[in-house]
Amino acid sequence: MSGPPITELRVRSHRVQLPHPETDGTLAWNATVVVTVEARAADCVGLGWTYGPAAAAAIVDEVLAPVVRDVGATDVGLAHLRMRQASRNAPTPGLVSLAISAVDVALWDLKAKVLGAPLADLLGRVRSSVSLYGSGGFTSMTDSQLVEQLTGWVIDHGMAAVKIKIGEDRGGNLERDVHRIALARRTIGSTVVLMVDANGGYQTKQAAALATEVERHQVSWFEEPVSSDRLADLALLRGLLPQEITAGEYGTTVEYFRAMLAAGAVDCLQIDASRCGGYTGMLAAASVADAYGIQVSSHCAPHLHAPMCAAIPNFRHAEWFADHVAADALVFDGLAIPSAGELRVPDKEPGHGVTLRAADK
């Protein structure tokens, strides 16, 4: 055993109500739920988290905590292996993956604190800050709300790229999709990169027609034009369209990412450490992408992803997702603030630098 033994996993859920309901191409929601895990060893505490149903907390308590306790605080690989093995009869896609992810992030933060090292340095830092793009632009927004959000990202945070949601009503309102893309381009000007995300809302020919229609608005990134499960259709669109085709946010295992890359389905692979097994899972997925010559982009959860993104050689950018940014500000302390479109990664204090707010401890 390396380091003091892990003695406790403390888990809880935090429901953050949105000021108004939000929608994308295929889903509507009115709250963000953050499930946090604190891993304790001796006098050190590591923090991890995920976003999803509060039921993930029960999985931590019932399935994962019993196999992680007494593992050495620096033996993250062993703890991760035990969690995967213990989940055999509670298959990892879905809630179990969220739970494993939150614990894995907490264990990496704990390891860094035990060793007294900034987490990015422990993971193998290759950059001091990570590039961001503003993300939100929900289909439920009015035109004025969309303009305000886009302007804030570009003017206040200096972001060189932004992304909006399209595919409204599962592709049932193409006219409004085109209108919002045109509005976004007018708002951000000609030099800012414009990205769109349909959340799998279109059929293949719909997506191709939309992409052709908006080519004049210089859309460079088309995320999930069709369901990310339809790898052949993603690969077809990738070969046909000028925009980059991207997906991967729902990946929970390295096998998922390998299949997506082997199918030639994406130009840039999205990875979410809060879903794919934490930092351990993200590092594995990024390595597979690197073998295919593909860059990666982190999905949502910018404060969670920052240390890992600082250590991935084939990293492109992190998503500054509006909902998670707002929820994190109410749950956590120690959050970095963007400057000139980048998020600086802590390089002095041990761990990832994020802690639970005092009221939530």
Summary of the structure (lengths in Angstrom):
residues: 361
radius of gyration: 19.8
end to end distance: 28.8
largest distance: 60.8
contacts: 1359
relative contact order: 0.15
helix: 42%
strand: 25%
